[in-house]
Amino acid sequence: MIERAMITILFYGFAAAAILLALAVTTSRNLLRAAVCLMGVLLIQAAFYLLLSADFLAGVQVLVYVGGIVVVIAFVVTLTRSSQLLMDHPSPLRMSLAFAASAGFAVVSIASLWVSALHQPGMSHSKVDSTKAIGMALLDTGKTGYVLPFEVVSVLLLAAVIGGIVIARKTPPPSQPFTTGGDKPGEADVTLPKSQRISKDGRDSR
Amino acid sequence: MMSVGQPAWEVVTVADRAEYWLESHWYFAVAYMILAVLAVAAMVVALGMGLIYGERKIAAHFQCRMGPMRVGYHGILQSIADTIKLLLKEDIVPERADKVLHLVGPFLTLVVTILILGVLPYSPLLQLADVSLGVLYLTALSGLSVLGLLLGGWSSNNKWSLLGGMRAAAQVISYEITATLALLVVTMFAGTLTLSGIVQSQAQGWWVWRAHGVGLLSMGLFMIAATAEINRTPFDIPEGESELTGGFHTEYSGLRFAFFFLAEFINMFVVAGITVTLFLGGWMPLRIGNWETFNNLMGLIPPSLWFLGKVVVMVFVLMWFRWTFPRMRVDQLMRLEWKFLLPIGFINLFAAAVIILCKWYFFPV
């Protein structure tokens, strides 16, 4: 009884905080503050998963979204100068498009919530090890298993990692177009003025 | 394998007790929660003071100095004096700083550390909550902790702070991978994510040697990666005094600085605690094969003392690191992670999988 009451109170508290933080994400003029608010929203989402006793999902949510994505966003924002991104007067076309898109999304989501009879599962607070069940299901080759999607996603992630390496790799020196420089530092972009160059035998060329 | 007189360890956490009383006498549950919060707060203060004193004394003796000697016998009250001084200091916020984020940075860093303190198993009867996620929880929080340093560095509006914060972010994101790979090895051997479950899986021997070299290697990897994650000296480039004045905490003073400082020192305890829990048997007493008398003697020492003793040794090792290895350069740091530790970590994980499949580890239960 008390447990149910606590869960209800927690849910409404979290929901209110999530809505407020989500509003702050969109209205904040400072990108890094928006990122911090986004972190709050994602953390509260993890709390919702916990209330639904999806522990593993909550952990992964914090690990991937908060520890990964928000950190990368913050990292990138600190690298750019646009942390005080101010677009004071967007064009009317842009504004109307934005309003249309958000209104459309609101209508669609409200309508879908309205027509669908939400199946409310009983608060099953069983101490089932959901982590083990997820692991078993992911590697199950049977009819109810998910091994094929799991492997496909793995290959996709591998491709993404390789793509990242290729993009980050230093471009080969222009004189040898078809060889890659590998990890070796590329040739210096700046050529020193003649007066500062040092000839190969170590003596000053002057 | 289990000896006759060996009691089976039953873990009862504070959260379990609170849950037990919740339906009948809810105020007992509330009392347990308040007790837990007070205990953690007391622990933060005690750990902070004790570790700072220990660090200063050990550092001094490594350098043939005496360290603090004036306040109390051999300076044992020095930390208290310093704490009072720090609390009374003026809290200076730079005028062009982002006021809100400047506060959020140190706060977030300390909160993450405290959240980890709440799940460490100190003894079978002394653990605040045994979260079912365990290792995943630790990994997720360590990713979160870097955000505090990054925000603190950026919001100070100072180039040194910014550089320090970005170095911290790059470093923690990189070394997190190796730390996770090392933790995965133990998770695979123990077959569970919960921390108390991992401790209990080491009843017949600690994973550091029971896992046939793989455990030892992953403990080494974890120690290196964790030292980098908590920005301690060979890897303290985010606050390298010689290059960045103070790194991310250049513009911090007073209590906000104390938060960063406290988090840094308690993180040392946290890393030692995680290492002990995962690799050195946590609160499990030392047991050797079937030496019954020896095992029974070791079992007489209470588990909490085992945990404390092991943690003290590991904290000493971390301080020892600091006075043994010189600070690395940024490029050396990245090279070490991406070219050495990461491949070793993957090979180690693969080898662990093979060992588990073939059941090659010692004392199978």
Interface residues (C-beta under 8 A of the other chain):
Chain A: M1 I2 E3 N30 L32 R33 V36 M39 D55 F56 A58 G59 V60 V62 L63 V66 G67 G68 V70 V71 V72 A74 F75 V77 T78 L79 S83 K127 D129 S130 T131
Chain B: L22 E23 W26 D98 V100 L101 V104 V131 S132 L133 L136 Y137 T139 A140 L141 S142 G143 L144 V146 L147 L150 L151 G153 W154 S155 L162 G165 M166 A169 A170 I173 E176 L193
